[in-house]
Amino acid sequence: MLDAIGDFRILKLIGEGPLGAIYLGEHKFLKKRFAIKCLPQEITSDPSFIREFETEIGKIALLDHLNLVKMHTVSKDGDRYFLVSDYISDPSGESKNLSHYLGNLKTRLTEKEIISLLKQVAYGLDYIHKEGLFHGSIKLNNILVGRLEDGINHLYLSDMGINTFIGQGVILSKMYQVVAKTLELDQTITGFEADSPYSEKRGDLKILSKLHRSFLQSYAFLAPEQKLGGNEKGLSSKSDVYSFGLLAYFLLMGYMPEGYFAMPSEELSSFSCNWDLLIKATLKQNPNERCENLCDLLEKIAPKELHDIERNLKRVSPVRALEKEKEFAPEPVYTGLSTAASLDTQPKPIIQPSVLKKFEYEEDPGAIFETKLTVTQYKPKEKEVTDQQPMLTEMIVIEGGEYFRGTNAGARDEKPRHKIQLSSFAIDVHPVTNEQFVRFLDVMGCEKDSNNNDMILLKESRIKRSGGKISIESGYAKHPVVGVSWYGARAYAHWVGKRLPTEVEWEIASSCGVEENLYPSGSEIERTQANFFSSDTTPVMSYPANANGLFDMAGNVYEWCEDWYGYNYYEISIQEPFNPKGPHQGVYRVLRGGCWKSLKDDLRCSHRHRNNPGSLNRTYGFRCAADVG
């Protein structure tokens, strides 16, 4: 096994197949993990391969899709060519493909589970085909299973298009070396090691090496024209369609179709979808007779079932990175769901138990040295508060998925625009108001938190304290609270059982995950749509909501976020795309959204503002967020 290649330290061997060995590698300087595919030297030593490789690999590297493993770079170390891609792992950090996943199941997949898996594969393949390429090697081992997102496993297609420049004939020649020796031992050609409903009909594969089983599986999922191995130019996206049909048949039946095979309806009478139509449309001997668009085909066989699970599929279904990708996405990747209108099956905000930490006056440390105390130490009388409950704000649930954050056209700290993966969360429909915040101050009894940090500067706010009593200036009860520090915003959020939104949550909630939405209102914003370049705050919800149903995401008050601010953080966020939470430490905290006296540019969804967490002025407010479940 390799110890290192290029700038990567090899940690372990992940797998091996006709296209070479795959390793888990760690970049020596970035300390990030990637999948390293080392192409076989007997293939790369061929000059004709190098010419084809240099022509085709650039096209593959441009592919960018939620259901494809992203290729980052191609390099050479000595006479070894290797590809560097994302390392797809489950929560335990282990790489798992569809073969592993199915092999460990204790029960058969349900019909809806099969639909959700196939639709993700179809999204990826349709995208590749639209780009003028084809995969060429669809099989269980090349479908990676990522994190479980709201009950659905996120699938990624790996090895996109590599068959096209390596050559089907070369791959087949390696397969045939072992097929003749092992074919009589195999029944389903799945390569499973564990007993499961998807390995009941297999022969004794224990004597087969993992490499042998990989070859057998590769051969089993080839289209008829690929098995001929002669005319490479005769291959096309229709070969992927055939392999997709084989995958669908195996997920449904538990074995591969051979000879005069049974239709799904003959054995799966309880299934409601027209699976026979899918099999007939994909497993045609003549490539020209196979269907064109796999997503459309899935819609035809089960429009009702697909509609029923579309809410969950949106969390893992792709939105193309480029503008032209939109024709594939049946719906945007985001959805705003009001808790007032949500069904019982919809995710709901998780309100945590109230956490209230008051400032404690310390005893005089010098008192132990006094023999006689002539002056009593002052300690304010703590006010007893009975039955003072928070006034909660309605929340909107933003469904998780893959989004873009930042912009390439804004300030330096907003660059580069990059892709992130976000879990579902809930966020308040409007900023916290004065009437809500005074209840918190009433319970706290002062304007300091448990660490003696100022939570609000009353002279910068519309809240007053006189004779120990809290009051709000006339007419300002529904205005957003201002003069609040980051410490005060976080303390209030804990009191109501919520939290502050992360910077990325705030941005996605504001832009609705739509690239054209430069502002919460869309590509443009007018003074009739937000309170900016004015003389004071306005009552919350005075202006139209954005597409997510959120009010005042632009203007009125800057809103504190949970994150520390990092000027170059977006360059790091590219490396850590899953629920980024900002730098681990810093000097400033993030503020978002612009305020009542801001200029138009400050209202952009991607605009980043920051200040010391203890800063207090009449333009700073906040809203709360929460996890969902």
Secondary structure, DSSP 8 states (H G I E B T S, - for coil): --SEETTEEEEEEEEEETTEEEEEEEETTT--EEEEEE--HHHHT-HHHHHHHHHHHHHHHT---TTB--EEEEEEETTEEEEEEE----TTS---BHHHHHHT-SS---HHHHHHHHHHHHHHHHHHHHTT------SGGGEEEEEEETTEEEEEE-STTHHHHH-HHHHHHHHHHHHHHHGGG-SS-----S--TTSTT----TTS-HHHHHHHHHHHT--HHHHH-S-GGG--HHHHHHHHHHHHHHHHHSS---SS---HHHH-TT--S-HHHHHHHH--SSGGGS-S-HHHHHHHH-HHHHHHHHHHHTTTS---SSGGGGGT-SS-S--EEETTT--TTS--B--------B------GGGGG-SS--S-----------S-------EEEE--EEEEES-SSS-GGG-S-EEEEE--EEEESS--BHHHHHHHHHHHSSSBBTTS-B-B-GGGSSEEEETTEEEE-TT-TTSB--SB-HHHHHHHHHHTT-B---HHHHHHHHHTT-TT-SBTTBS---TTTSB-SSSS---TT-S---TTS---SSBSSEEEEEEE--TTHHHHHTT--BS----SS-S-EEEES--TT--GGGGSTT--EEE-TT---TTEE---EEEB-
